[in-house]
Amino acid sequence: MSNELDFSAADGMLEIRATGKLTKEFYTAFVPVVDEQIKQYGKLRILFVMHDFQGWTCGAMWEDCKFDLHHWRDIERLAIVGESKWEEGMATFCKPFTRATIKYFDHAQLEAARAWVKGA
């Protein structure tokens, strides 16, 4: 399976789409965008959409931990959209590293997740 990682940022909202495994290179591209969004808008809202997600490489896991520790106050809401097998694990994994309100959504609820993360 190929890895596909994509993200877009606008107005303090980040949308991340992940297929396969997250790699260290993803964080190399992602972190400067996050830093710029925080500088412009303060708190961020993140929509993380997983499709056939297979977790993190070791290097990516380390980068994720550094990111979470550095930005644990900067994320206001985190909507996670994906397969149900990740629901409990992602919520448990993310909780200690952020002050964000976290909510999990199934793929069929993508638009509801988008509305929730925007605060609508």
C-alpha positions as CSV (number, residue, x, y, z in Angstrom):
1,M,0.0,0.0,0.0
2,S,1.3,3.5,-0.8
3,N,1.4,6.2,1.7
4,E,-0.6,9.3,0.9
5,L,-0.4,12.3,3.2
6,D,-1.9,15.6,2.5
7,F,-3.0,18.7,4.4
8,S,-4.5,22.1,3.9
9,A,-4.5,25.1,6.1
10,A,-6.7,28.2,6.2
11,D,-8.1,30.5,8.8
12,G,-6.8,28.6,11.8
13,M,-8.2,25.3,10.5
14,L,-6.1,22.4,9.4
15,E,-7.4,19.4,7.4
16,I,-5.1,16.4,7.4
17,R,-5.7,13.3,5.2
18,A,-3.7,10.2,5.9
19,T,-3.5,6.9,4.1
20,G,-1.0,4.2,5.1
21,K,1.7,5.2,7.6
22,L,2.7,8.7,8.8
23,T,6.4,9.3,8.2
24,K,8.9,11.7,9.6
25,E,8.9,13.6,6.3
26,F,5.2,14.5,6.8
27,Y,6.1,16.3,10.0
28,T,8.9,18.1,8.3
29,A,6.4,19.7,5.9
30,F,3.5,19.9,8.4
31,V,5.1,21.6,11.4
32,P,6.1,24.9,9.7
33,V,2.5,25.3,8.4
34,V,1.1,24.7,11.9
35,D,3.6,27.2,13.4
36,E,2.5,29.8,10.8
37,Q,-1.2,29.2,11.5
38,I,-0.7,29.5,15.2
39,K,1.2,32.8,14.7
40,Q,-1.7,34.2,12.6
41,Y,-4.7,32.7,14.4
42,G,-3.7,31.6,17.8
43,K,-5.6,28.4,18.7
44,L,-6.1,25.8,15.9
45,R,-8.8,23.4,14.9
46,I,-7.8,20.2,13.3
47,L,-9.7,17.7,11.2
48,F,-7.7,14.4,10.8
49,V,-9.1,12.1,8.2
50,M,-7.8,8.5,8.1
51,H,-8.4,6.1,5.3
52,D,-6.7,2.7,5.5
53,F,-4.5,4.3,8.2
54,Q,-1.7,2.1,9.5
55,G,-0.1,4.2,12.2
56,W,3.3,5.8,12.4
57,T,6.8,4.9,11.5
58,C,9.2,5.1,14.5
59,G,10.6,8.4,13.3
60,A,7.1,9.8,12.8
61,M,6.1,8.7,16.3
62,W,9.0,10.6,17.8
63,E,8.1,13.7,15.7
64,D,4.4,13.4,16.8
65,C,5.4,13.3,20.4
66,K,7.6,16.4,20.0
67,F,4.8,18.1,18.1
68,D,2.2,17.2,20.8
69,L,4.4,18.4,23.7
70,H,5.2,21.7,21.9
71,H,1.6,22.5,20.8
72,W,-0.5,20.9,23.6
73,R,-2.1,24.3,24.3
74,D,-2.5,25.4,20.7
75,I,-5.1,23.0,19.5
76,E,-8.7,23.9,20.5
77,R,-10.6,21.1,18.7
78,L,-9.5,17.9,17.1
79,A,-12.0,15.9,15.0
80,I,-10.7,12.4,14.0
81,V,-12.5,10.7,11.1
82,G,-11.7,7.1,10.3
83,E,-12.3,3.4,10.8
84,S,-13.8,2.4,14.1
85,K,-10.8,0.2,14.9
86,W,-8.8,3.4,15.6
87,E,-11.5,5.2,17.7
88,E,-10.6,4.2,21.2
89,G,-6.8,4.0,20.6
90,M,-6.6,7.5,19.0
91,A,-8.7,9.1,21.7
92,T,-6.6,7.5,24.4
93,F,-3.3,8.3,22.7
94,C,-4.2,12.0,22.0
95,K,-5.8,12.9,25.3
96,P,-2.6,13.3,27.5
97,F,-0.9,15.4,24.8
98,T,-3.5,18.1,24.2
99,R,-6.0,20.3,25.9
100,A,-8.2,20.1,22.8
101,T,-11.7,18.8,22.8
102,I,-11.5,15.6,20.8
103,K,-14.3,13.9,19.0
104,Y,-14.3,10.8,16.8
105,F,-16.4,10.4,13.7
106,D,-17.0,7.6,11.2
107,H,-16.2,8.2,7.5
108,A,-20.0,8.6,6.8
109,Q,-19.9,11.6,9.2
110,L,-17.2,13.6,7.4
111,E,-19.4,16.7,6.9
112,A,-20.6,16.5,10.5
113,A,-17.0,16.4,11.7
114,R,-16.1,19.3,9.5
115,A,-19.0,21.4,11.0
116,W,-18.1,20.3,14.5
117,V,-14.4,21.2,14.2
118,K,-15.4,24.6,12.8
119,G,-17.7,25.2,15.8
120,A,-20.8,25.3,13.7
